[in-house]
Amino acid sequence: MRPVGNRDTAGVTEVRTLETVPIRSRPLLAPINTEEQKQRFLHHGHLPKFNLRGSEERVQGAMRTKVAQIKFDHFPEAKKILETVREKFGDEDRLVEAAFGPLIDQTEATHMVSQYLVEHGVDGMLKILWSGDLNCSGRMQWRGPAQKYNRPELRRYSLWLQNTAENMYLRQHGIKCLVDHEVGTHFFRMLNDGFQPWYSNRDGFGLRSCRSWEAIAIEEGLATVNTMLQAKVKYLWVPALLYYASCMSTEMSFSDLFQHLETFINDVHQRWKIVMRDQCWPGRTWQGSGTIIGSCQEGLCLQLMPCFTGAVEILRNLEVIDFHLLYSGKVCIDELPRIRRLARRDCIKLPHFLLDQEAYRKKLRQMAAVNNIASPHRRNETKKASAVSKQRAGNMSRKFSLSVPNLKNVPEPPKKILLNRRKAAPNVLTYSRKYQYVSG
């Protein structure tokens, strides 16, 4: 590893470019021979053999967790988004161009990221590290004492960014979207979590582990919707594609899945990254310590499915979520009532797009409408509003209506006495048979 460049002259944030990502900075299940296996597969058609950082026991243990299981709960929504984008844009190049703008270089992107940190008052609190060896577009990472030691002030943060053409966010608007994802979501939530009383003892406060399925789904889902806030097109195409690929991996081999995804994405490099990323291929066959070969047995996925799953859950429940409280730490939606009186809100940091919570909700409503994600709470509120409006209309009609008497209770008028028109003598009017009145 050889660092290139020096500290950023525009501020105190350190910016470096690395040829390769250090082993200690790679995730446990990230392959360390990605580029080599990519060339073997694309040029020679050989099934990839990935060497992982972790040992066989640790990797097998991670794959048996709940996080690594495939779920089909939102498969129809993901497929619908992919088909809609294909019909409207044709291929991914047009979508990416429309959503994230024209391409930019690393220098311009670095300036925009540094400016973002300055505007949010976190300049110098993290490093910006560029590398072409990254297996994703970006990643937020921290190093320091374990949480059980309760020393969050000793943590050191790093923002890893990919500087190759495979990074679809390396564009005029895309880099802002990526920073909203990594810094505006992951960094702020992990930073705020260190200020809270539950930081070193989540079990004592009845909170889930940060590595649980629910916690990862909310964390990645929130970052996913925040990614699209500044995009010109709001389709959740990338997380939907990752979710779709994970589901299809249960029925297809590595090669079959790679060919199948050509329906939605033409670029072979992007397709390779999707199939390879975070072990999203069906089944594994072990070949020695730390080496796996893609096979066609069962599908597993570690970080691809929670992105779309969490995004759908947040968009469906956006009307009842207190997003400021959700940013107080790494907590789930159903844990918000538990921490409402415990969370420290005076010291937390919020991204600019969340300062006005109602404006933020409005953007999420638009995003949900574009992606055909209906909110049950929104429907209930519409029904209640309709019922209230009808009740008010009824009250107004009763208030201004004319009073109509109840004819059933009105007594009948007395019967008219009819004169007896029997023939009588002249000048005599007969009113009854008994009495006669003579005139004249």
C-alpha positions as a Markdown table, in Angstrom:
| # | Residue | x | y | z |
|---|---|---|---|---|
| 1 | Met | 0.0 | 0.0 | 0.0 |
| 2 | Arg | 1.4 | 3.4 | -1.0 |
| 3 | Pro | -0.4 | 6.6 | -0.2 |
| 4 | Val | -0.6 | 9.2 | -2.9 |
| 5 | Gly | -1.3 | 12.9 | -2.4 |
| 6 | Asn | -1.4 | 14.9 | 0.8 |
| 7 | Arg | -3.8 | 16.7 | 3.1 |
| 8 | Asp | -6.5 | 18.8 | 1.6 |
| 9 | Thr | -5.4 | 22.4 | 1.5 |
| 10 | Ala | -9.0 | 23.7 | 1.7 |
| 11 | Gly | -9.6 | 22.6 | 5.2 |
| 12 | Val | -8.4 | 20.3 | 8.0 |
| 13 | Thr | -9.9 | 17.1 | 6.6 |
| 14 | Glu | -7.3 | 14.7 | 5.5 |
| 15 | Val | -7.6 | 13.3 | 2.0 |
| 16 | Arg | -5.6 | 10.4 | 0.7 |
| 17 | Thr | -5.5 | 8.1 | -2.3 |
| 18 | Leu | -4.5 | 4.5 | -1.8 |
| 19 | Glu | -3.7 | 1.9 | -4.5 |
| 20 | Thr | -5.2 | -0.9 | -2.4 |
| 21 | Val | -7.5 | -1.1 | 0.6 |
| 22 | Pro | -5.6 | -2.5 | 3.6 |
| 23 | Ile | -6.6 | -5.9 | 4.8 |
| 24 | Arg | -7.7 | -4.7 | 8.2 |
| 25 | Ser | -10.0 | -2.2 | 6.5 |
| 26 | Arg | -11.8 | -4.8 | 4.5 |
| 27 | Pro | -15.1 | -6.4 | 5.7 |
| 28 | Leu | -14.9 | -9.9 | 7.1 |
| 29 | Leu | -16.6 | -11.4 | 4.0 |
| 30 | Ala | -15.1 | -9.2 | 1.4 |
| 31 | Pro | -13.0 | -11.0 | -1.2 |
| 32 | Ile | -9.4 | -10.0 | -1.3 |
| 33 | Asn | -8.7 | -11.2 | -4.9 |
| 34 | Thr | -11.7 | -9.5 | -6.6 |
| 35 | Glu | -9.8 | -8.1 | -9.7 |
| 36 | Glu | -8.0 | -11.3 | -10.4 |
| 37 | Gln | -11.2 | -13.4 | -10.4 |
| 38 | Lys | -13.1 | -10.8 | -12.3 |
| 39 | Gln | -10.6 | -11.1 | -15.2 |
| 40 | Arg | -10.8 | -14.9 | -15.1 |
| 41 | Phe | -14.6 | -14.8 | -15.3 |
| 42 | Leu | -15.1 | -12.1 | -17.9 |
| 43 | His | -12.3 | -13.2 | -20.3 |
| 44 | His | -12.1 | -16.9 | -19.8 |
| 45 | Gly | -15.5 | -17.9 | -18.3 |
| 46 | His | -14.0 | -19.6 | -15.3 |
| 47 | Leu | -16.1 | -19.8 | -12.1 |
| 48 | Pro | -14.6 | -17.4 | -9.6 |
| 49 | Lys | -12.7 | -18.6 | -6.5 |
| 50 | Phe | -12.8 | -15.9 | -3.9 |
| 51 | Asn | -10.3 | -15.7 | -1.0 |
| 52 | Leu | -11.9 | -14.1 | 2.0 |
| 53 | Arg | -10.3 | -12.2 | 4.8 |
| 54 | Gly | -12.0 | -14.2 | 7.6 |
| 55 | Ser | -11.4 | -17.8 | 8.5 |
| 56 | Glu | -13.7 | -20.6 | 7.4 |
| 57 | Glu | -15.3 | -20.9 | 10.8 |
| 58 | Arg | -16.0 | -17.2 | 11.1 |
| 59 | Val | -17.4 | -17.0 | 7.6 |
| 60 | Gln | -19.6 | -20.0 | 8.0 |
| 61 | Gly | -20.9 | -18.6 | 11.3 |
| 62 | Ala | -21.7 | -15.3 | 9.7 |
| 63 | Met | -23.6 | -17.1 | 6.9 |
| 64 | Arg | -25.8 | -18.9 | 9.4 |
| 65 | Thr | -27.1 | -15.7 | 10.9 |
| 66 | Lys | -30.5 | -14.3 | 10.4 |
| 67 | Val | -29.0 | -11.4 | 8.4 |
| 68 | Ala | -27.7 | -13.8 | 5.7 |
| 69 | Gln | -31.2 | -15.2 | 4.9 |
| 70 | Ile | -33.1 | -14.5 | 1.7 |
| 71 | Lys | -36.5 | -12.9 | 2.1 |
| 72 | Phe | -39.1 | -12.5 | -0.7 |
| 73 | Asp | -41.4 | -10.1 | 1.1 |
| 74 | His | -40.8 | -7.2 | -1.3 |
| 75 | Phe | -40.0 | -9.1 | -4.4 |
| 76 | Pro | -43.1 | -7.7 | -6.4 |
| 77 | Glu | -42.2 | -4.1 | -5.5 |
| 78 | Ala | -38.5 | -4.6 | -6.6 |
| 79 | Lys | -39.5 | -6.2 | -9.9 |
| 80 | Lys | -42.1 | -3.5 | -10.6 |
| 81 | Ile | -39.5 | -0.8 | -10.2 |
| 82 | Leu | -37.0 | -2.5 | -12.5 |
| 83 | Glu | -39.6 | -3.0 | -15.2 |
| 84 | Thr | -40.8 | 0.6 | -14.9 |
| 85 | Val | -37.3 | 1.9 | -15.3 |
| 86 | Arg | -36.6 | -0.3 | -18.3 |
| 87 | Glu | -39.8 | 0.8 | -20.0 |
| 88 | Lys | -39.1 | 4.5 | -19.3 |
| 89 | Phe | -35.3 | 4.8 | -19.8 |
| 90 | Gly | -34.4 | 1.7 | -21.8 |
| 91 | Asp | -31.0 | 1.1 | -20.2 |
| 92 | Glu | -29.2 | 2.0 | -17.0 |
| 93 | Asp | -26.9 | 4.6 | -18.7 |
| 94 | Arg | -29.8 | 6.9 | -19.4 |
| 95 | Leu | -31.2 | 6.5 | -15.9 |
| 96 | Val | -27.8 | 7.2 | -14.2 |
| 97 | Glu | -27.3 | 10.2 | -16.5 |
| 98 | Ala | -30.8 | 11.6 | -15.7 |
| 99 | Ala | -30.6 | 10.9 | -12.0 |
| 100 | Phe | -27.0 | 11.8 | -11.1 |
| 101 | Gly | -25.8 | 14.2 | -13.8 |
| 102 | Pro | -22.6 | 14.3 | -15.9 |
| 103 | Leu | -19.3 | 12.6 | -14.9 |
| 104 | Ile | -16.8 | 14.5 | -12.7 |
| 105 | Asp | -13.2 | 13.7 | -11.8 |
| 106 | Gln | -11.8 | 12.8 | -8.4 |
| 107 | Thr | -10.5 | 16.4 | -7.7 |
| 108 | Glu | -13.9 | 17.9 | -8.2 |
| 109 | Ala | -15.6 | 15.2 | -6.2 |
| 110 | Thr | -13.1 | 15.8 | -3.3 |
| 111 | His | -13.9 | 19.5 | -3.3 |
| 112 | Met | -17.6 | 18.8 | -3.1 |
| 113 | Val | -17.2 | 16.3 | -0.3 |
| 114 | Ser | -15.0 | 18.6 | 1.7 |
| 115 | Gln | -17.4 | 21.4 | 1.2 |
| 116 | Tyr | -20.2 | 19.2 | 2.5 |
| 117 | Leu | -18.2 | 18.5 | 5.7 |
| 118 | Val | -17.5 | 22.2 | 6.2 |
| 119 | Glu | -21.2 | 23.1 | 5.8 |
| 120 | His | -22.2 | 20.5 | 8.4 |
| 121 | Gly | -19.6 | 21.5 | 10.9 |
| 122 | Val | -17.8 | 18.1 | 10.9 |
| 123 | Asp | -14.6 | 19.2 | 9.0 |
| 124 | Gly | -11.6 | 17.3 | 10.4 |
| 125 | Met | -13.7 | 14.7 | 12.2 |
| 126 | Leu | -13.1 | 12.0 | 9.5 |
| 127 | Lys | -10.7 | 11.1 | 6.7 |
| 128 | Ile | -11.5 | 10.9 | 3.0 |
| 129 | Leu | -9.8 | 7.9 | 1.5 |
| 130 | Trp | -10.0 | 7.2 | -2.3 |
| 131 | Ser | -9.1 | 3.8 | -3.7 |
| 132 | Gly | -9.9 | 1.8 | -6.9 |
| 133 | Asp | -9.7 | -1.4 | -5.0 |
| 134 | Leu | -13.0 | -0.8 | -3.1 |
| 135 | Asn | -15.7 | -3.4 | -3.8 |
| 136 | Cys | -18.5 | -0.8 | -3.4 |
| 137 | Ser | -19.1 | 2.9 | -4.3 |
| 138 | Gly | -18.5 | 4.1 | -0.7 |
| 139 | Arg | -18.2 | 2.9 | 2.9 |
| 140 | Met | -18.1 | 4.6 | 6.3 |
| 141 | Gln | -15.8 | 3.0 | 8.8 |
| 142 | Trp | -14.6 | 3.7 | 12.3 |
| 143 | Arg | -11.8 | 2.2 | 14.4 |
| 144 | Gly | -11.2 | 2.5 | 18.2 |
| 145 | Pro | -12.0 | 0.9 | 21.5 |
| 146 | Ala | -14.8 | -1.6 | 21.6 |
| 147 | Gln | -18.2 | -0.3 | 22.6 |
| 148 | Lys | -18.2 | -2.1 | 25.9 |
| 149 | Tyr | -15.3 | 0.2 | 27.1 |
| 150 | Asn | -17.6 | 3.2 | 26.6 |
| 151 | Arg | -15.0 | 5.5 | 25.0 |
| 152 | Pro | -16.7 | 6.9 | 21.9 |
| 153 | Glu | -14.5 | 10.0 | 21.9 |
| 154 | Leu | -11.5 | 7.8 | 20.9 |
| 155 | Arg | -13.1 | 6.5 | 17.7 |
| 156 | Arg | -11.6 | 7.6 | 14.4 |
| 157 | Tyr | -13.7 | 7.7 | 11.3 |
| 158 | Ser | -12.9 | 7.2 | 7.6 |
| 159 | Leu | -14.9 | 7.7 | 4.5 |
| 160 | Trp | -13.9 | 5.3 | 1.8 |
| 161 | Leu | -14.7 | 6.3 | -1.8 |
| 162 | Gln | -14.1 | 4.4 | -5.1 |
| 163 | Asn | -12.4 | 6.4 | -7.8 |
| 164 | Thr | -12.9 | 4.2 | -10.8 |
| 165 | Ala | -15.5 | 4.3 | -13.6 |
| 166 | Glu | -17.5 | 1.6 | -11.7 |
| 167 | Asn | -18.6 | 4.2 | -9.2 |
| 168 | Met | -21.9 | 5.4 | -10.7 |
| 169 | Tyr | -22.1 | 8.2 | -8.1 |
| 170 | Leu | -19.0 | 9.9 | -9.3 |
| 171 | Arg | -21.1 | 12.5 | -11.0 |
| 172 | Gln | -22.3 | 16.1 | -10.5 |
| 173 | His | -25.3 | 15.2 | -8.4 |
| 174 | Gly | -24.4 | 11.6 | -7.6 |
| 175 | Ile | -21.5 | 12.5 | -5.3 |
| 176 | Lys | -23.9 | 14.6 | -3.2 |
| 177 | Cys | -26.2 | 11.6 | -3.0 |
| 178 | Leu | -23.4 | 9.3 | -2.0 |
| 179 | Val | -22.3 | 11.7 | 0.8 |
| 180 | Asp | -25.9 | 12.0 | 2.0 |
| 181 | His | -25.8 | 8.2 | 2.3 |
| 182 | Glu | -22.4 | 7.7 | 4.0 |
| 183 | Val | -22.0 | 10.9 | 6.0 |
| 184 | Gly | -25.5 | 12.3 | 6.2 |
| 185 | Thr | -26.8 | 8.9 | 7.5 |
| 186 | His | -24.2 | 6.5 | 8.7 |
| 187 | Phe | -21.7 | 8.9 | 10.2 |
| 188 | Phe | -24.2 | 11.1 | 12.0 |
| 189 | Arg | -26.1 | 8.2 | 13.5 |
| 190 | Met | -23.0 | 6.4 | 14.7 |
| 191 | Leu | -21.6 | 9.7 | 16.0 |
| 192 | Asn | -24.9 | 10.5 | 17.9 |
| 193 | Asp | -25.1 | 7.0 | 19.2 |
| 194 | Gly | -21.9 | 7.6 | 21.2 |
| 195 | Phe | -23.6 | 10.4 | 23.1 |
| 196 | Gln | -26.4 | 8.2 | 24.4 |
| 197 | Pro | -26.6 | 6.3 | 27.7 |
| 198 | Trp | -27.2 | 2.9 | 25.9 |
| 199 | Tyr | -24.0 | 3.1 | 23.8 |
| 200 | Ser | -22.0 | 0.6 | 25.9 |
| 201 | Asn | -25.0 | -1.5 | 27.2 |
| 202 | Arg | -27.7 | -1.9 | 24.7 |
| 203 | Asp | -29.0 | -5.0 | 26.4 |
| 204 | Gly | -29.6 | -3.1 | 29.6 |
| 205 | Phe | -31.9 | -0.7 | 27.8 |
| 206 | Gly | -33.7 | -3.5 | 25.9 |
| 207 | Leu | -32.3 | -2.5 | 22.5 |
| 208 | Arg | -31.3 | -4.8 | 19.7 |
| 209 | Ser | -27.7 | -5.3 | 18.6 |
| 210 | Cys | -26.5 | -3.1 | 15.9 |
| 211 | Arg | -25.8 | -6.3 | 13.9 |
| 212 | Ser | -29.3 | -7.6 | 14.0 |
| 213 | Trp | -31.4 | -7.9 | 10.9 |
| 214 | Glu | -33.8 | -5.2 | 12.0 |
| 215 | Ala | -31.1 | -2.7 | 12.9 |
| 216 | Ile | -29.2 | -3.2 | 9.6 |
| 217 | Ala | -32.5 | -2.9 | 7.6 |
| 218 | Ile | -33.3 | 0.4 | 9.2 |
| 219 | Glu | -29.8 | 1.7 | 9.0 |
| 220 | Glu | -29.3 | 0.8 | 5.3 |
| 221 | Gly | -32.9 | 1.6 | 4.4 |
| 222 | Leu | -32.7 | 5.1 | 5.9 |
| 223 | Ala | -29.4 | 5.6 | 4.0 |
| 224 | Thr | -31.0 | 4.4 | 0.8 |
| 225 | Val | -33.9 | 6.9 | 0.9 |
| 226 | Asn | -31.5 | 9.7 | 1.8 |
| 227 | Thr | -29.3 | 8.8 | -1.2 |
| 228 | Met | -32.2 | 9.7 | -3.5 |
| 229 | Leu | -33.1 | 13.1 | -1.9 |
| 230 | Gln | -30.8 | 15.1 | -4.3 |
| 231 | Ala | -31.2 | 12.8 | -7.3 |
| 232 | Lys | -33.1 | 14.2 | -10.2 |
| 233 | Val | -34.9 | 10.8 | -10.7 |
| 234 | Lys | -36.3 | 9.2 | -7.5 |
| 235 | Tyr | -36.5 | 5.6 | -8.6 |
| 236 | Leu | -35.0 | 3.1 | -6.1 |
| 237 | Trp | -33.5 | 1.3 | -9.0 |
| 238 | Val | -30.1 | 0.3 | -7.4 |
| 239 | Pro | -31.5 | -1.2 | -4.2 |
| 240 | Ala | -34.3 | -2.9 | -6.1 |
| 241 | Leu | -31.8 | -4.5 | -8.4 |
| 242 | Leu | -29.7 | -5.7 | -5.5 |
| 243 | Tyr | -32.8 | -7.2 | -3.8 |
| 244 | Tyr | -33.9 | -8.8 | -7.1 |
| 245 | Ala | -30.5 | -10.3 | -7.6 |
| 246 | Ser | -30.5 | -11.7 | -4.1 |
| 247 | Cys | -33.8 | -13.4 | -4.6 |
| 248 | Met | -32.9 | -14.8 | -8.0 |
| 249 | Ser | -29.7 | -16.2 | -6.6 |
| 250 | Thr | -31.7 | -18.9 | -4.9 |
| 251 | Glu | -32.5 | -20.5 | -8.3 |
| 252 | Met | -29.4 | -19.6 | -10.4 |
| 253 | Ser | -25.7 | -20.1 | -10.4 |
| 254 | Phe | -23.2 | -17.3 | -10.5 |
| 255 | Ser | -22.9 | -17.5 | -14.3 |
| 256 | Asp | -26.7 | -17.8 | -14.8 |
| 257 | Leu | -27.4 | -14.9 | -12.6 |
| 258 | Phe | -24.8 | -12.8 | -14.4 |
| 259 | Gln | -26.5 | -13.5 | -17.7 |
| 260 | His | -30.0 | -13.0 | -16.4 |
| 261 | Leu | -29.3 | -9.5 | -15.0 |
| 262 | Glu | -28.4 | -8.4 | -18.5 |
| 263 | Thr | -32.1 | -7.8 | -18.9 |
| 264 | Phe | -31.8 | -4.8 | -16.5 |
| 265 | Ile | -28.2 | -3.7 | -16.7 |
| 266 | Asn | -25.9 | -3.9 | -19.8 |
| 267 | Asp | -22.6 | -2.9 | -18.3 |
| 268 | Val | -20.6 | -6.0 | -17.5 |
| 269 | His | -18.5 | -4.4 | -14.8 |
| 270 | Gln | -21.6 | -3.1 | -12.9 |
| 271 | Arg | -23.2 | -6.5 | -13.3 |
| 272 | Trp | -20.1 | -8.2 | -12.0 |
| 273 | Lys | -20.1 | -6.0 | -8.9 |
| 274 | Ile | -23.7 | -6.7 | -8.2 |
| 275 | Val | -23.4 | -10.4 | -8.4 |
| 276 | Met | -20.1 | -10.5 | -6.5 |
| 277 | Arg | -20.7 | -7.8 | -4.0 |
| 278 | Asp | -21.2 | -8.9 | -0.4 |
| 279 | Gln | -21.3 | -12.6 | -1.4 |
| 280 | Cys | -24.5 | -12.3 | -3.4 |
| 281 | Trp | -24.1 | -15.6 | -5.3 |
| 282 | Pro | -26.0 | -18.8 | -4.8 |
| 283 | Gly | -24.3 | -21.3 | -2.5 |
| 284 | Arg | -20.6 | -21.8 | -1.6 |
| 285 | Thr | -18.2 | -24.7 | -2.0 |
| 286 | Trp | -15.2 | -24.5 | 0.3 |
| 287 | Gln | -11.8 | -25.2 | -1.1 |
| 288 | Gly | -9.3 | -24.9 | 1.6 |
| 289 | Ser | -9.1 | -22.3 | 4.3 |
| 290 | Gly | -10.7 | -19.0 | 3.3 |
| 291 | Thr | -11.5 | -19.9 | -0.3 |
| 292 | Ile | -15.0 | -20.4 | -1.7 |
| 293 | Ile | -16.3 | -21.3 | -5.2 |
| 294 | Gly | -19.7 | -20.2 | -6.4 |
| 295 | Ser | -22.1 | -23.1 | -6.9 |
| 296 | Cys | -25.8 | -23.5 | -7.4 |
| 297 | Gln | -27.2 | -24.8 | -4.1 |
| 298 | Glu | -28.7 | -22.1 | -1.8 |
| 299 | Gly | -28.7 | -18.4 | -1.9 |
| 300 | Leu | -27.3 | -16.2 | 0.9 |
| 301 | Cys | -27.0 | -12.4 | 1.1 |
| 302 | Leu | -25.5 | -10.3 | 3.9 |
| 303 | Gln | -26.0 | -6.6 | 3.1 |
| 304 | Leu | -27.9 | -6.4 | -0.2 |
| 305 | Met | -31.5 | -7.2 | 0.9 |
| 306 | Pro | -31.7 | -4.9 | 3.9 |
| 307 | Cys | -31.2 | -1.8 | 1.7 |
| 308 | Phe | -34.4 | -2.2 | -0.2 |
| 309 | Thr | -36.3 | -3.9 | 2.7 |
| 310 | Gly | -35.5 | -1.0 | 5.1 |
| 311 | Ala | -36.3 | 1.6 | 2.5 |
| 312 | Val | -39.8 | 0.2 | 1.8 |
| 313 | Glu | -40.5 | 0.0 | 5.6 |
| 314 | Ile | -39.5 | 3.6 | 6.1 |
| 315 | Leu | -41.5 | 4.9 | 3.2 |
| 316 | Arg | -44.6 | 3.0 | 4.4 |
| 317 | Asn | -44.3 | 4.3 | 7.9 |
| 318 | Leu | -42.9 | 7.8 | 7.3 |
| 319 | Glu | -46.1 | 9.4 | 8.7 |
| 320 | Val | -45.5 | 8.0 | 12.2 |
| 321 | Ile | -41.7 | 8.1 | 12.5 |
| 322 | Asp | -40.0 | 10.8 | 14.5 |
| 323 | Phe | -36.9 | 11.1 | 12.3 |
| 324 | His | -35.1 | 13.4 | 14.7 |
| 325 | Leu | -35.4 | 10.8 | 17.4 |
| 326 | Leu | -34.4 | 8.1 | 14.9 |
| 327 | Tyr | -31.2 | 10.0 | 14.4 |
| 328 | Ser | -30.3 | 10.1 | 18.1 |
| 329 | Gly | -28.5 | 6.8 | 17.6 |
| 330 | Lys | -28.5 | 3.4 | 15.9 |
| 331 | Val | -32.0 | 2.4 | 16.9 |
| 332 | Cys | -35.0 | 0.8 | 15.2 |
| 333 | Ile | -38.4 | 2.2 | 14.5 |
| 334 | Asp | -40.2 | 0.1 | 17.1 |
| 335 | Glu | -37.6 | 1.1 | 19.7 |
| 336 | Leu | -38.4 | 4.8 | 19.5 |
| 337 | Pro | -41.1 | 4.8 | 22.2 |
| 338 | Arg | -38.6 | 3.1 | 24.6 |
| 339 | Ile | -35.9 | 5.8 | 24.2 |
| 340 | Arg | -38.2 | 8.8 | 23.9 |
| 341 | Arg | -37.5 | 10.0 | 27.4 |
| 342 | Leu | -33.9 | 8.6 | 27.5 |
| 343 | Ala | -32.3 | 10.0 | 24.4 |
| 344 | Arg | -30.1 | 13.1 | 24.7 |
| 345 | Arg | -31.3 | 15.5 | 22.0 |
| 346 | Asp | -29.3 | 18.5 | 23.0 |
| 347 | Cys | -26.0 | 17.3 | 21.6 |
| 348 | Ile | -27.0 | 15.3 | 18.5 |
| 349 | Lys | -26.0 | 16.4 | 15.0 |
| 350 | Leu | -28.5 | 16.4 | 12.1 |
| 351 | Pro | -27.9 | 16.7 | 8.4 |
| 352 | His | -29.2 | 19.8 | 6.7 |
| 353 | Phe | -31.9 | 17.9 | 4.8 |
| 354 | Leu | -33.5 | 16.8 | 8.1 |
| 355 | Leu | -33.6 | 20.1 | 9.9 |
| 356 | Asp | -37.1 | 20.7 | 8.6 |
| 357 | Gln | -38.8 | 17.4 | 9.3 |
| 358 | Glu | -42.1 | 18.2 | 7.5 |
| 359 | Ala | -40.2 | 19.2 | 4.3 |
| 360 | Tyr | -38.2 | 16.0 | 4.6 |
| 361 | Arg | -41.5 | 14.0 | 4.9 |
| 362 | Lys | -42.8 | 15.7 | 1.8 |
| 363 | Lys | -39.8 | 14.5 | -0.2 |
| 364 | Leu | -40.3 | 11.0 | 1.1 |
| 365 | Arg | -43.9 | 11.1 | 0.1 |
| 366 | Gln | -43.0 | 12.0 | -3.4 |
| 367 | Met | -40.4 | 9.2 | -3.5 |
| 368 | Ala | -42.9 | 6.7 | -2.3 |
| 369 | Ala | -45.4 | 7.8 | -5.0 |
| 370 | Val | -42.8 | 7.5 | -7.7 |
| 371 | Asn | -41.9 | 3.9 | -6.6 |
| 372 | Asn | -45.6 | 2.9 | -6.0 |
| 373 | Ile | -45.0 | 2.3 | -2.3 |
| 374 | Ala | -48.3 | 3.0 | -0.5 |
| 375 | Ser | -48.4 | 4.0 | 3.1 |
| 376 | Pro | -51.2 | 2.3 | 5.2 |
| 377 | His | -51.0 | 5.2 | 7.6 |
| 378 | Arg | -51.6 | 7.7 | 4.8 |
| 379 | Arg | -54.7 | 5.8 | 3.7 |
| 380 | Asn | -56.0 | 5.8 | 7.2 |
| 381 | Glu | -55.5 | 9.5 | 7.5 |
| 382 | Thr | -57.3 | 10.0 | 4.2 |
| 383 | Lys | -60.3 | 8.0 | 5.4 |
| 384 | Lys | -60.3 | 10.0 | 8.7 |
| 385 | Ala | -60.1 | 13.3 | 6.9 |
| 386 | Ser | -62.9 | 12.3 | 4.6 |
| 387 | Ala | -65.1 | 11.2 | 7.5 |
| 388 | Val | -64.4 | 14.5 | 9.3 |
| 389 | Ser | -65.2 | 16.5 | 6.2 |
| 390 | Lys | -68.5 | 14.7 | 5.8 |
| 391 | Gln | -69.3 | 15.3 | 9.4 |
| 392 | Arg | -68.5 | 19.0 | 9.1 |
| 393 | Ala | -70.6 | 19.2 | 6.0 |
| 394 | Gly | -73.5 | 17.6 | 7.8 |
| 395 | Asn | -73.2 | 20.0 | 10.7 |
| 396 | Met | -73.2 | 23.0 | 8.4 |
| 397 | Ser | -76.2 | 21.8 | 6.5 |
| 398 | Arg | -78.1 | 21.3 | 9.7 |
| 399 | Lys | -77.0 | 24.7 | 11.0 |
| 400 | Phe | -78.2 | 26.6 | 7.9 |
| 401 | Ser | -81.3 | 24.5 | 6.9 |
| 402 | Leu | -84.8 | 25.9 | 7.2 |
| 403 | Ser | -87.0 | 24.5 | 10.0 |
| 404 | Val | -89.7 | 22.3 | 8.7 |
| 405 | Pro | -92.6 | 21.6 | 11.1 |
| 406 | Asn | -93.5 | 18.1 | 11.9 |
| 407 | Leu | -96.9 | 17.7 | 10.2 |
| 408 | Lys | -97.7 | 14.5 | 12.0 |
| 409 | Asn | -98.1 | 16.3 | 15.3 |
| 410 | Val | -100.2 | 19.2 | 14.0 |
| 411 | Pro | -103.8 | 18.9 | 15.2 |
| 412 | Glu | -106.4 | 18.6 | 12.5 |
| 413 | Pro | -108.4 | 21.7 | 11.8 |
| 414 | Pro | -112.1 | 21.7 | 12.9 |
| 415 | Lys | -114.4 | 20.3 | 10.3 |
| 416 | Lys | -116.3 | 22.9 | 8.3 |
| 417 | Ile | -120.0 | 23.1 | 9.1 |
| 418 | Leu | -121.9 | 22.8 | 5.8 |
| 419 | Leu | -125.2 | 24.5 | 5.4 |
| 420 | Asn | -128.2 | 22.4 | 4.7 |
| 421 | Arg | -129.3 | 23.4 | 1.2 |
| 422 | Arg | -132.7 | 21.8 | 1.4 |
| 423 | Lys | -135.5 | 23.7 | -0.3 |
| 424 | Ala | -137.5 | 25.9 | 2.0 |
| 425 | Ala | -140.0 | 28.7 | 1.8 |
| 426 | Pro | -138.9 | 32.0 | 0.4 |
| 427 | Asn | -136.9 | 34.2 | 2.7 |
| 428 | Val | -136.1 | 31.3 | 5.0 |
| 429 | Leu | -132.6 | 29.9 | 5.4 |
| 430 | Thr | -132.6 | 26.5 | 7.0 |
| 431 | Tyr | -129.4 | 25.7 | 9.0 |
| 432 | Ser | -130.8 | 22.5 | 10.5 |
| 433 | Arg | -133.8 | 20.4 | 10.6 |
| 434 | Lys | -134.8 | 21.7 | 14.0 |
| 435 | Tyr | -134.2 | 25.5 | 13.9 |
| 436 | Gln | -135.4 | 28.0 | 11.3 |
| 437 | Tyr | -134.5 | 31.6 | 11.1 |
| 438 | Val | -136.9 | 34.0 | 9.3 |
| 439 | Ser | -135.6 | 37.1 | 7.7 |
| 440 | Gly | -137.6 | 40.2 | 7.0 |
